[in-house]
Amino acid sequence: MGLLQDLGVDGPKLIAQLINFAIVLFVLWRFAYKPVLEMLENRRQKIAESMDNAEKIKAELAETQAERNKVLSEANQKAEKLIADAKEAAQQVGEAESQRAVKQAEEIIRKAREATEADREQMMVELKAEIGRLVVDTTAKVSGKVLTSDDHQRLIDETNKELAA
């Protein structure tokens, strides 16, 4: 003990200080360090749970993204099919309208030909009658005699035969 006294250390005070230090250490351990360690452990667990949740969320997000892409792909395919069907329907309607227009045009042409033929026949009848009248008038003037109705009919018939030939 002489050495400790030479250094200025008092033994009973050292023991009292060691006991006080042990008490402070125990109190700190019990009321400060242990709750801090528990808090740190709880925080570590919460962080680990958050990381697990983040991984789950990432997985769900990737799954949701894949589903969304699938739904978009299906919607695009349906839209393309609808567009193709609409184009086909429009083409069919166009073809049907075109055929209907062709039929209408053919009907109009047929009616025009019939009307033209009827007009032509009417004009030929009128022309034959006019030519017959002119032949009768000319014959009467050239011959200088009065023609009977039988003569008129005979000249008209002969003229019509010559025109038909």
C-alpha positions as CSV (number, residue, x, y, z in Angstrom):
1,M,0.0,0.0,0.0
2,G,2.9,2.2,0.3
3,L,3.2,2.6,-3.4
4,L,-0.5,3.7,-3.8
5,Q,0.0,6.2,-1.0
6,D,3.2,7.5,-2.6
7,L,1.1,8.2,-5.7
8,G,-1.5,10.0,-3.6
9,V,-4.1,7.2,-3.7
10,D,-6.2,6.7,-0.6
11,G,-7.3,3.0,-0.4
12,P,-10.7,3.5,1.3
13,K,-11.6,6.3,-1.0
14,L,-10.6,4.2,-4.0
15,I,-12.8,1.4,-2.9
16,A,-15.7,3.8,-2.3
17,Q,-15.1,5.3,-5.8
18,L,-15.0,1.8,-7.3
19,I,-18.3,1.0,-5.5
20,N,-19.8,4.3,-6.7
21,F,-18.5,3.6,-10.2
22,A,-20.1,0.1,-10.1
23,I,-23.4,1.6,-8.9
24,V,-23.3,4.3,-11.6
25,L,-22.4,1.6,-14.2
26,F,-25.2,-0.6,-13.0
27,V,-27.7,2.3,-13.0
28,L,-26.5,3.4,-16.5
29,W,-26.6,-0.2,-17.7
30,R,-30.1,-0.8,-16.3
31,F,-31.8,2.5,-17.1
32,A,-29.8,4.0,-20.0
33,Y,-27.8,1.6,-21.9
34,K,-30.2,-1.4,-21.9
35,P,-33.2,0.8,-23.1
36,V,-31.0,2.3,-25.8
37,L,-29.9,-1.1,-26.9
38,E,-33.6,-2.3,-27.0
39,M,-34.6,0.8,-28.9
40,L,-31.7,0.1,-31.4
41,E,-32.8,-3.5,-31.7
42,N,-36.4,-2.4,-32.3
43,R,-35.3,0.1,-34.9
44,R,-33.1,-2.6,-36.6
45,Q,-36.2,-4.9,-36.7
46,K,-38.4,-2.1,-38.1
47,I,-35.8,-1.4,-40.7
48,A,-35.6,-5.1,-41.6
49,E,-39.4,-5.2,-41.8
50,S,-39.4,-2.1,-44.0
51,M,-36.8,-3.6,-46.3
52,D,-38.9,-6.8,-46.5
53,N,-42.0,-4.7,-47.2
54,A,-40.1,-2.7,-49.8
55,E,-39.1,-6.0,-51.5
56,K,-42.7,-7.2,-51.4
57,I,-43.9,-3.9,-52.8
58,K,-41.3,-4.1,-55.6
59,A,-42.5,-7.6,-56.4
60,E,-46.1,-6.5,-56.4
61,L,-45.3,-3.5,-58.5
62,A,-43.5,-5.7,-61.0
63,E,-46.5,-8.1,-61.0
64,T,-48.9,-5.2,-61.4
65,Q,-46.8,-3.8,-64.2
66,A,-46.7,-7.1,-66.0
67,E,-50.5,-7.4,-65.6
68,R,-50.9,-3.8,-66.9
69,N,-48.7,-4.6,-69.9
70,K,-50.7,-7.8,-70.6
71,V,-54.0,-5.9,-70.4
72,L,-52.6,-3.1,-72.6
73,S,-51.4,-5.7,-75.1
74,E,-54.8,-7.4,-75.1
75,A,-56.5,-4.0,-75.5
76,N,-54.2,-3.2,-78.4
77,Q,-55.0,-6.5,-80.1
78,K,-58.7,-6.0,-79.6
79,A,-58.5,-2.5,-80.9
80,E,-56.5,-3.7,-84.0
81,K,-59.1,-6.4,-84.6
82,L,-61.9,-3.9,-84.3
83,I,-60.1,-1.6,-86.7
84,A,-59.5,-4.4,-89.1
85,D,-63.2,-5.5,-88.8
86,A,-64.3,-1.9,-89.4
87,K,-62.1,-1.6,-92.5
88,E,-63.5,-4.9,-93.8
89,A,-67.0,-3.8,-93.1
90,A,-66.4,-0.5,-94.8
91,Q,-64.9,-2.2,-97.8
92,Q,-67.9,-4.6,-98.0
93,V,-70.2,-1.6,-97.7
94,G,-68.2,0.2,-100.3
95,E,-68.3,-2.8,-102.6
96,A,-72.1,-3.2,-102.0
97,E,-72.6,0.5,-102.7
98,S,-70.4,0.2,-105.8
99,Q,-72.4,-2.8,-107.1
100,R,-75.6,-0.9,-106.4
101,A,-74.4,2.1,-108.2
102,V,-73.3,0.0,-111.2
103,K,-76.8,-1.6,-111.2
104,Q,-78.4,1.8,-111.1
105,A,-76.2,3.0,-113.9
106,E,-77.0,0.0,-116.0
107,E,-80.7,0.5,-115.3
108,I,-80.5,4.2,-116.3
109,I,-78.6,3.2,-119.5
110,R,-81.2,0.5,-120.3
111,K,-84.0,3.0,-119.8
112,A,-82.2,5.6,-121.8
113,R,-81.7,3.1,-124.7
114,E,-85.4,2.1,-124.5
115,A,-86.4,5.8,-124.5
116,T,-84.0,6.5,-127.4
117,E,-85.3,3.5,-129.3
118,A,-88.9,4.6,-128.7
119,D,-88.1,8.1,-129.8
120,R,-86.3,6.7,-132.9
121,E,-89.3,4.5,-133.7
122,Q,-91.6,7.5,-133.2
123,M,-89.4,9.7,-135.4
124,M,-89.2,7.0,-138.1
125,V,-93.0,6.8,-138.1
126,E,-93.3,10.5,-138.4
127,L,-90.5,10.7,-141.0
128,K,-92.2,8.0,-143.1
129,A,-95.5,9.8,-142.9
130,E,-93.8,13.1,-143.8
131,I,-91.9,11.5,-146.7
132,G,-95.1,9.8,-147.9
133,R,-96.9,13.2,-147.8
134,L,-94.0,14.9,-149.6
135,V,-94.0,12.2,-152.3
136,V,-97.7,12.5,-152.8
137,D,-97.5,16.3,-153.0
138,T,-94.5,16.2,-155.3
139,T,-96.1,13.6,-157.6
140,A,-99.4,15.6,-157.7
141,K,-97.5,18.7,-158.7
142,V,-95.2,17.0,-161.2
143,S,-98.0,15.0,-162.9
144,G,-100.4,17.8,-162.6
145,K,-103.4,15.7,-161.9
146,V,-105.5,15.3,-158.7
147,L,-104.7,12.1,-156.9
148,T,-107.4,10.1,-155.1
149,S,-107.0,8.7,-151.6
150,D,-106.2,5.3,-153.1
151,D,-103.4,6.8,-155.1
152,H,-102.2,8.6,-152.0
153,Q,-102.1,5.3,-150.1
154,R,-100.4,3.4,-152.9
155,L,-97.7,6.0,-153.2
156,I,-97.1,6.1,-149.5
157,D,-96.9,2.2,-149.3
158,E,-94.4,2.2,-152.2
159,T,-92.3,4.9,-150.6
160,N,-92.2,3.0,-147.3
161,K,-91.1,-0.2,-149.1
162,E,-88.3,1.6,-150.8
163,L,-87.2,3.3,-147.5
164,A,-87.3,-0.1,-145.6
165,A,-85.1,-1.7,-148.3
